Amino acid sequence: MLPPLARAIGRNLSFRIQVSSFESICLLVEAGVGIGIIPRSSALRHARTMKLQIVSLTDEWARRETKVVNRARTPLPKLAQALIRHLANFNVEERLL
């Protein structure tokens, strides 16, 4: 089954290698097997100990929508409410890299 964004733009996404962790992807990239697309936080973490070059993706298809969920009809602790307020006001343009 195609990912929704690939289907929406009429493109096919074909995988040649699938691994079970971001670390495995980075190890393959470091070994020269190819490229990988992983979350920025994982790329930064692994680039500390591996020879990796990080390139930010700017195309529209690379944008992701994130949701915060919690149990229905259960009040959130004040700390969780503050975290959600912070995340809701996070400016994507202020991210590093």
C-alpha positions as CSV (number, residue, x, y, z in Angstrom):
1,M,0.0,0.0,0.0
2,L,1.3,3.4,-0.9
3,P,1.9,6.1,1.8
4,P,-0.9,8.7,1.6
5,L,1.4,11.5,0.3
6,A,2.9,9.4,-2.4
7,R,-0.6,8.3,-3.5
8,A,-1.8,11.9,-3.4
9,I,0.8,13.1,-5.9
10,G,0.5,10.0,-8.0
11,R,4.0,8.7,-7.2
12,N,5.2,5.2,-6.2
13,L,7.5,4.7,-3.3
14,S,9.7,1.6,-3.7
15,F,12.0,0.4,-0.9
16,R,15.1,-1.5,-1.8
17,I,16.2,-2.2,1.8
18,Q,14.2,-2.0,5.0
19,V,15.8,-2.1,8.4
20,S,14.3,-1.9,11.9
21,S,16.0,1.1,13.4
22,F,17.3,4.6,12.5
23,E,20.7,3.5,13.8
24,S,20.8,0.7,11.2
25,I,19.9,3.2,8.5
26,C,22.8,5.4,9.6
27,L,25.2,2.5,9.7
28,L,24.3,1.6,6.1
29,V,24.7,5.2,5.0
30,E,28.0,5.5,6.7
31,A,29.2,2.4,4.9
32,G,28.3,4.0,1.6
33,V,25.3,1.7,0.8
34,G,23.1,4.7,-0.1
35,I,21.0,7.4,1.5
36,G,18.4,7.4,4.3
37,I,15.5,9.7,5.3
38,I,15.1,9.8,9.1
39,P,13.9,12.3,11.7
40,R,16.2,15.2,12.3
41,S,16.7,14.3,16.0
42,S,17.9,10.8,15.1
43,A,20.2,12.2,12.3
44,L,21.8,14.7,14.8
45,R,22.3,12.0,17.4
46,H,23.9,9.5,15.1
47,A,26.1,12.2,13.3
48,R,27.9,12.7,16.6
49,T,29.5,9.2,16.4
50,M,29.2,8.4,12.6
51,K,30.5,10.1,9.5
52,L,27.2,11.4,8.1
53,Q,26.3,14.5,6.2
54,I,22.8,15.8,7.1
55,V,20.8,17.6,4.4
56,S,17.5,19.2,5.3
57,L,14.5,18.3,3.0
58,T,12.5,21.4,1.9
59,D,10.0,19.9,-0.5
60,E,6.4,19.9,0.5
61,W,6.2,16.1,0.6
62,A,8.8,16.1,3.4
63,R,6.5,17.9,5.9
64,R,4.9,15.9,8.6
65,E,1.8,16.5,10.7
66,T,2.1,15.5,14.3
67,K,-0.7,14.8,16.7
68,V,-0.8,14.7,20.5
69,V,-3.4,12.3,22.0
70,N,-4.6,11.5,25.4
71,R,-7.2,9.4,27.1
72,A,-10.8,10.7,26.5
73,R,-12.6,12.3,29.4
74,T,-9.4,12.3,31.5
75,P,-8.1,15.6,32.7
76,L,-4.4,16.2,31.9
77,P,-1.9,17.1,34.7
78,K,-0.9,20.8,34.6
79,L,2.6,19.8,33.3
80,A,1.1,17.9,30.3
81,Q,-1.2,20.9,29.6
82,A,1.9,23.2,29.6
83,L,3.7,20.8,27.2
84,I,0.8,20.8,24.8
85,R,0.6,24.6,24.8
86,H,4.3,24.8,24.1
87,L,4.1,22.3,21.2
88,A,1.0,24.0,19.8
89,N,3.0,27.3,19.6
90,F,6.2,25.8,18.3
91,N,7.4,27.7,15.3
92,V,8.8,25.2,12.7
93,E,11.0,28.0,11.1
94,E,12.9,28.4,14.4
95,R,14.3,24.8,14.3
96,L,18.1,24.5,13.9
97,L,19.7,22.9,10.8
